[in-house]
Amino acid sequence: MPSLLSPSLLFTYAFTTALVLGLGLKVWLASRQIRSVARHRGAVPTDFEGHVTPAAHQRAADYTIAKTRFGMLELALSSAVLLGWTLLGGLDALNQTLLAWLGGGMLQQLALLACFALIGGVIDLPLQWWQTFVIEQRYGFNQMRPRLWVADLIKSTLVAAVIGLPLAALVLWIMQAAGSLWWLWAWGVLVAFNLAMMVVYPLWIAPLFNRFQPLEDEAIKTRVSELMRRCGFTAKGFFVMDGSRRSAHANAYFTGLGHAKRVVFFDTLLRQLSPDEVQAVLAHELGHFKHRHVLRRMLGVFVLSLAGLALLGWLATRGWFYTGLGVQPNLTLDASAPNNALALLLFMLAVPVFTVFITPLFAQLSRRDEFQADAYAARQASRSDLRSALLKLYQDNASTLTPDPVYARFYYSHPPASERLTHLAHVPS
């Protein structure tokens, strides 16, 4: 019988404790959010009177509560699935079954990754369906028909297989062949892959799901072109995406790398905002580039991924890492039956359990960046146009105006509406 202080059991205790504490924290935060939104549902906040109708405010409250309750259901299911994969032996059973069928080696490892992804996707399907065709449908956001939803599912699965399996095979080969510093070589491959995808995705992958047409509205094109020149930015072009095929939500974004960047507007955004408001929204996005937020975030992701891979490189050689999460690895280190795919999957399952507690740090950094981008937009375009654009987007996207402050501090990547508009009003001209 293993000692109560064995590394394996200690890791099991740490994992279970972190999971329970994280689950309790998330449920507590969601409950606070629901109570706060419900408590203020009956009256539009004073700062928004005359801009947001009572009906729109109540719709936003109901939509937020419905999404938060659904999120709690997702949380319960994902926690159960996580336990099923780990401590209840699901991943170990799948691995042993594939070993019996395929033997050891690359084929078995790729099959393990593929089966894990497929099973997880199948488990998530009912929730995805409910979110799209019940919640989003109920509040008027869903524009998809079941046929399009299924077509998207098939295409995304095929794209993931075509791109993901060769990448996974390369990483697994590096883990096996590159020695104790395999994680450094794998990091280089993943960095190169991410940079390549910034070029490949907008040109060849995104068009598989949406149509991108050159921006034809001359009034908007003139304003955004002048803004880009004034701010010293270049882009490959301005495009309109048929986001309305799937959702009534509106957005705009940059995509691409370097001088190949594209500016993409959802068609829903262009319908909701005036040309001057569209210019102000674009100025906000330019603010992120001006302050190097995008570059800093990308470098931050690369640094964190390097640290994560280095940690995985150490954990992958520790038997307690596997047994502590309910998996029996090949402890003989027989090259014909490596543990690399197991190590990758267990790491992906365990890391979110331990890192949930630093979520507020990243949320705070993101909100700081949003304030800076708003300030840049107020100086480069128009403070009043940005304000009116934000008010329209809050109302049209049914964003609650009365979130729980603690919930917002923990999760929100964008400042709550009242804080954002107050900050915008005090930006020096």
Protein Blocks (a to p, Z undefined) as FASTA:
>chain_A
ZZfkbfklmmmmmmmmmmmmmmmmmmmmmmmmmmmmmmmmmpccfklgojacfklmmmmm
mmmmmmmmmmmmmmmmmmmmmmmmmmnommmmmmmmmmmmnogajklmmmmmmmmmmmmm
mmmmmmmmmmmmmmmmmnopamcdfklmmmmmmmmmmmmmmmmmmmmmmmmmmmmmnojm
lmmmmmmmmmmmmmmmmmmmmmmmmmmmpccdddfblklmmmmmmmmmmnopacfbdcdd
dfklmomcdcdddedehjlbccdddfklmmmpcfklmmmmmmmmmmmmmnommmmmmmmm
mmmmmmmmmmmmmmmmpmklmmmnopacdfkopaklccklmmmmmmmmmmmmmmmmmmmm
mmmmmmmmmmmmmmmmmmmmcfklmmmmmmmmmmmnopafbbcfklmmmmmmbdcfklmm
mmmmmgcZZ
